Amino acid sequence: MSNLNLGEHISQQFNEDLEEVRSKVLQMGGVVEEQLERAISALVNNDNDLARKVVKNDVRVNALEVEIDEECTRIVARRQPAASDLRLVMAVIKTITDLERIGDEVKRVAKMVHEELEGALSEEIRQELEHMGELVKRMLNDVLDAFARTDAKAAFEVAQFDKKIDVKYMVITRHLMTHMAQDPSQIPTILNVLWAARAMERMGDRCENIAEYVVYLVLGKDVRHVKPEDYEAELIDD
């Protein structure tokens, strides 16, 4: 069985509260996706106005995290859930924490746009950053989909996808290092681009964390420090 049937694992009295919480998590994820889309566009197009909107809009992400966290606290205090029920609540709490941190990294990318980037953003680097942004957007979309469907196999695939983002980050880093060696006067601006790429690489790591929470929710197994091949068989047999 690839998906978790909430009706089989959670008492009926929890369904309404928990479905509302799950819905809010996806709402928060949607806001983060929109923020990410705008931040990448602002970076590759050097759009200061759009970057300012991204920075300003980060409060929406923070507000949703607080709202969901408070609702989870109320559920625990009011329902005193059993271990299997508590697992879902804990997965939600961890997920929104990483979504909020992705939001912080998105804001960091947007803030880099305010710096002087002319000369540092060659066409080659611009294309690489845009491609990296597309990879991160895909990973975030896929992990939110896995969360929505409580699909551990899909979450496992998302976790593996982070390797592509790491490779792209290394490619961009090598290009930027070469540029700095060729023109030391560009080092300050090139470092700003490097910090933006690093922020996107961290977003991939956060998405991987969320994928691991989905696996935990379905299998009841903490795989944060476990090699993927050591639990992949459980997903196949599930």
C-alpha positions in Angstrom: 0.0 0.0 0.0 1.7 3.2 -1.1 -0.6 5.7 0.6 -1.6 6.2 4.2 -5.4 5.8 4.8 -6.1 8.3 7.5 -9.5 6.7 8.2 -7.7 3.5 9.2 -5.1 5.0 11.4 -6.8 8.1 13.0 -9.9 8.1 15.2 -12.9 9.6 13.5 -13.1 12.5 16.0 -9.7 13.7 14.8 -10.5 13.8 11.1 -12.1 17.2 10.8 -9.3 18.9 12.9 -6.5 17.1 11.1 -7.9 17.7 7.6 -8.1 21.4 8.4 -4.5 21.4 9.5 -3.4 19.4 6.4 -5.2 21.9 4.2 -3.5 24.8 5.9 -0.1 23.2 5.4 -0.8 22.9 1.7 -2.0 26.5 1.7 1.3 27.5 3.3 3.2 25.4 0.7 1.3 27.2 -2.0 2.4 30.6 -0.7 6.0 29.5 -0.5 5.8 28.2 -4.1 4.5 31.5 -5.3 7.3 33.3 -3.3 9.9 31.1 -4.8 8.6 31.6 -8.4 8.8 35.4 -7.9 12.2 35.3 -6.2 13.8 33.3 -9.0 12.3 35.6 -11.6 13.5 38.6 -9.8 17.0 37.2 -9.6 17.5 36.2 -13.2 15.8 39.3 -14.5 17.3 41.7 -11.9 13.8 42.9 -11.0 14.1 45.0 -7.9 10.4 45.8 -7.6 9.5 42.1 -7.7 12.2 41.3 -5.2 10.8 43.9 -2.8 7.3 42.3 -3.0 8.9 38.9 -2.2 10.6 40.3 0.9 7.5 42.1 2.1 5.2 39.0 1.5 7.3 36.8 3.7 5.1 37.7 6.6 2.3 35.6 5.1 4.6 32.5 5.4 5.5 33.3 9.0 1.8 34.0 10.0 0.7 30.6 8.6 3.5 28.8 10.5 2.3 30.3 13.8 -1.4 29.6 13.0 -0.8 26.0 12.1 1.6 25.4 15.1 -1.0 26.8 17.5 -3.7 24.6 16.0 -1.4 21.5 16.4 -0.8 22.5 20.1 -4.6 22.8 20.6 -5.1 19.3 19.1 -2.5 17.7 21.3 -3.9 19.5 24.5 -7.6 18.8 23.6 -7.4 15.3 22.1 -4.4 13.8 23.9 -3.7 11.7 20.8 -2.4 8.2 20.8 1.1 7.5 19.3 -0.2 6.9 15.8 -2.2 10.1 15.9 0.6 12.1 17.4 2.8 11.0 14.5 0.8 13.0 12.0 0.7 16.1 14.3 4.5 15.9 14.7 5.0 15.4 11.0 2.9 18.6 10.3 4.9 20.6 12.9 8.2 19.6 11.4 6.9 20.2 7.9 5.8 23.8 8.5 9.1 24.5 10.2 11.0 23.6 7.1 8.5 25.4 4.9 9.1 28.5 6.9 12.8 28.1 6.5 12.4 27.7 2.8 10.5 31.0 2.9 13.5 32.5 4.7 15.9 31.3 2.0 13.5 32.6 -0.7 13.6 36.0 1.0 17.4 35.8 1.1 17.5 35.3 -2.7 15.2 38.3 -3.1 17.4 40.5 -0.9 20.4 39.6 -3.1 18.6 41.3 -6.0 18.9 44.6 -4.3 22.7 44.3 -4.5 24.5 45.4 -7.6 24.7 42.3 -9.8 25.7 43.8 -13.2 28.8 42.0 -14.5 28.4 39.1 -12.1 25.3 37.7 -13.9 26.7 36.7 -17.2 24.3 35.0 -19.6 25.8 31.6 -18.7 25.4 32.2 -15.0 21.9 33.6 -15.5 20.8 30.4 -17.4 22.4 28.1 -14.7 20.6 30.0 -11.9 17.3 29.8 -13.8 17.7 26.1 -14.3 18.6 25.5 -10.7 15.5 27.5 -9.7 13.4 25.3 -11.9 14.8 22.2 -10.2 14.0 23.6 -6.7 10.5 24.6 -7.8 9.9 21.1 -9.1 11.2 19.5 -5.9 9.0 21.7 -3.7 5.9 21.0 -5.8 6.6 17.3 -5.8 7.2 17.1 -2.0 4.0 19.0 -1.3 2.1 16.6 -3.6 3.7 13.6 -1.7 2.6 15.2 1.6 -1.0 15.8 0.3 -1.3 12.2 -0.8 0.8 10.8 2.1 2.7 8.9 -0.5 6.0 7.5 0.9 7.2 6.2 -2.4 6.8 9.6 -4.1 8.5 11.2 -1.1 11.4 8.8 -1.5 11.8 9.9 -5.1 11.8 13.5 -4.1 14.5 12.9 -1.5 16.7 11.4 -4.3 16.0 14.4 -6.5 18.0 16.7 -4.2 21.2 15.2 -5.7 20.5 17.0 -9.0 20.2 20.3 -7.1 23.5 19.7 -5.4 25.2 19.0 -8.7 23.8 22.2 -10.2 25.0 24.1 -7.2 28.6 22.8 -7.7 28.5 23.7 -11.4 27.4 27.3 -10.6 30.1 27.5 -7.8 32.8 26.4 -10.2 31.7 29.0 -12.8 31.6 31.8 -10.2 35.1 30.8 -8.8 36.5 31.0 -12.3 34.9 34.5 -12.8 36.4 35.7 -9.5 39.9 34.5 -10.5 39.6 36.2 -13.8 38.4 39.5 -12.4 39.0 40.0 -8.7 37.2 43.4 -8.8 34.0 41.5 -9.3 34.4 39.4 -6.2 31.8 41.3 -4.0 29.1 41.1 -6.6 29.9 37.5 -7.5 29.7 36.5 -3.8 26.1 37.8 -3.8 25.2 35.5 -6.6 27.0 32.7 -4.8 24.9 33.3 -1.7 21.7 33.2 -3.7 22.7 29.9 -5.3 23.6 28.6 -1.8 20.2 29.6 -0.6 18.5 27.6 -3.4 20.7 24.6 -2.5 19.5 24.8 1.1 15.9 24.9 -0.2 16.5 21.5 -1.7 17.8 20.2 1.6 14.6 21.5 3.3 12.5 19.7 0.7 14.4 16.6 1.4 13.6 16.9 5.1 9.9 17.2 4.3 10.1 14.1 2.1 11.6 12.2 5.1 8.8 13.4 7.3 6.3 11.9 4.9 8.2 8.6 5.0 8.1 8.8 8.8 4.4 9.4 8.7 3.6 6.4 6.6 6.2 3.9 7.9 6.6 5.2 11.4 10.3 5.1 10.9 12.7 8.1 11.3 14.9 8.0 8.2 16.7 11.3 8.6 20.0 9.6 9.2 19.4 6.4 7.4 20.8 5.6 3.9 18.0 5.5 1.3 18.9 2.0 0.2 18.4 0.8 3.8 14.7 1.7 3.8 13.8 1.6 0.1 12.9 -2.1 0.3 10.2 -1.3 2.9 8.6 1.1 0.4 8.6 -1.5 -2.3 7.0 -4.1 0.0 4.5 -1.7 1.4 
